[in-house]
């Protein structure tokens, strides 16, 4: 538990909530319900064992912060609690609610123990990948997925590592449980295309045979797509997109837009995930207070940017 002031608002609440949900309890010494709610929240912080951090703000001592949050949520009374996540206020409640209702509120916004365990395994796997220890990273990602089967990051990273190691069958087995899921994460959709390319490459014609077929008929889209799949499977991503672009420019809807969908999948695979939102600055030059986090804009990958432009030009 930490007390929030104008001096630590940015570091503890905005930056802190980018790493871990923070529940801000706005209270005052003269408020009777606050004296009931405060100790209950402190007990829950201990009970939730690191799944969220409790922060407290004395509205009499910090009226600027309390006033802006009250105005934002249309609340005029205390105790008033606001949940911060990824640098932004996302939800809140008013009054000294029963513990059961507060737990329901918390459970909507804080990770479960299994999710925390999975995230820790993912972070360890990322470090192992950086060190070049793919086998140990595989074990960590498998443990993460076992702890939290709904963790799409762990599933994609595990599939990617398996495909890079040539284990297409295992990658397929990891992908299949979510293959038909509605609203599937874009990176997992891309992983499905990647697995398909790896499987197709196993019985594809030789590059020379495919190129000869294309030279004989520039509109032999089956041959061109087969060549693109072999490039895709071998990790020659730009060569694969070059072949797919030739199909798109000649027939945008060929085979239910399969060329475009595969091209987009490759872009998804080679695009690095965006970092977590950066913190907002705590004050402006006029003494104001910004309560909304700002997303960091990663520097663009010139190859990804180039091929996005090529696709846009071909489509429009």
C-alpha positions, 0 to 999 in steps of 0.5 A, spaced: 500 500 500 502 506 498 500 514 499 499 518 492 501 525 492 502 529 486 509 528 486 509 520 486 502 520 481 506 518 475 511 513 478 506 509 482 499 510 479 500 511 472 507 507 470 505 502 476 499 500 473 502 499 466 506 493 470 500 491 475 493 493 476 493 499 481 486 500 486 486 507 488 482 509 494 480 516 495 478 517 502 478 523 507 479 523 515 472 525 517 469 520 512 466 514 517 465 509 511 472 510 509 474 508 515 470 501 514 473 500 507 480 502 508 482 496 512 478 491 508 482 493 502 488 493 505 486 485 507 484 484 500 491 487 497 494 481 502 489 476 500 490 477 493 498 476 493 500 481 488 495 481 483 494 488 484 497 494 488 493 498 493 494 506 493 490 511 497 489 518 496 487 523 502 482 528 498 483 533 503 491 533 502 490 532 494 484 535 492 487 536 485 487 529 483 481 527 487 477 533 483 479 531 476 477 523 478 471 525 481 469 529 475 471 524 470 467 519 473 461 524 475 462 522 482 461 527 488 462 522 494 467 518 498 470 513 499 471 513 491 475 507 488 478 507 481 482 501 478 488 503 474 490 499 468 495 500 463 496 507 465 489 509 465 483 509 469 478 504 467 473 503 472 471 505 479 466 504 485 463 508 490 461 507 498 463 502 503 461 496 499 461 489 502 467 484 501 464 480 496 462 485 491 469 488 492 472 481 490 467 481 484 470 488 482 477 486 483 476 479 479 474 483 473 480 487 472 486 483 476 489 477 473 488 470 476 493 466 479 494 462 473 494 468 469 500 471 473 504 464 473 503 464 465 506 471 464 512 469 469 513 463 464 512 467 458 517 472 461 522 467 462 521 464 456 523 470 452 529 471 456 531 464 454 530 465 447 534 471 447 540 467 450 539 462 444 536 456 449 530 454 445 529 448 448 528 451 455 524 456 452 519 451 449 518 448 456 517 455 459 511 456 454 508 449 455 508 450 462 505 457 461 499 454 456 498 449 461 497 454 467 493 459 462 490 455 456 487 462 454 493 465 454 494 467 446 501 470 447 504 463 450 500 459 444 503 464 439 510 464 441 510 456 442 507 455 435 512 460 433 518 456 436 516 450 434 515 452 427 522 455 427 525 448 429 521 444 424 516 441 428 510 442 424 506 436 427 507 439 434 505 446 432 499 443 429 497 440 435 498 446 439 494 450 434 488 446 433 484 447 440 483 454 438 483 453 430 475 454 430 474 460 435 470 466 433 474 472 433 481 469 434 487 473 435 490 476 429 497 473 430 494 466 431 490 466 425 497 468 422 500 462 425 495 457 422 497 460 415 504 459 417 503 451 419 499 450 412 505 453 409 509 448 412 505 442 411 504 444 404 512 445 403 513 438 404 509 435 398 511 441 393 514 441 387 521 444 386 522 451 385 525 450 378 518 446 376 514 452 379 518 457 376 517 454 369 510 453 370 510 460 372 514 462 366 509 458 361 503 462 364 504 468 368 496 467 371 498 460 373 496 462 380 496 455 383 504 455 381 505 462 384 502 460 390 505 454 391 512 457 390 510 463 395 508 457 400 515 454 400 518 461 401 514 462 407 515 455 410 523 456 409 522 463 412 523 467 406 518 472 408 519 477 403 520 473 397 513 469 399 510 476 399 513 478 392 509 472 389 503 473 393 503 480 391 503 478 383 497 474 384 493 480 388 495 485 383 492 480 377 486 477 381 485 480 388 479 475 389 483 469 387 481 463 391 477 467 396 482 472 397 487 467 399 493 470 397 491 477 400 490 473 407 496 469 407 500 476 405 497 479 411 499 473 415 506 474 414 506 481 415 503 479 422 508 474 423 514 479 422 511 485 425 514 486 432 509 486 438 508 493 440 510 495 447 506 496 453 503 503 454 508 508 456 506 512 462 503 519 461 506 525 464 504 527 471 503 535 470 503 540 464 506 546 464 500 550 466 499 545 472 494 541 470 494 533 471 493 528 465 490 522 467 490 518 461 496 514 459 499 515 452 501 509 448 508 509 446 509 509 438 514 504 436 519 505 431 517 502 424 520 496 421 522 499 414 521 492 411 514 491 414 512 499 412 514 497 405 510 491 404 504 494 407 505 500 402 505 495 397 499 491 399 495 498 399 497 500 392 495 493 390 488 493 393 487 500 392 
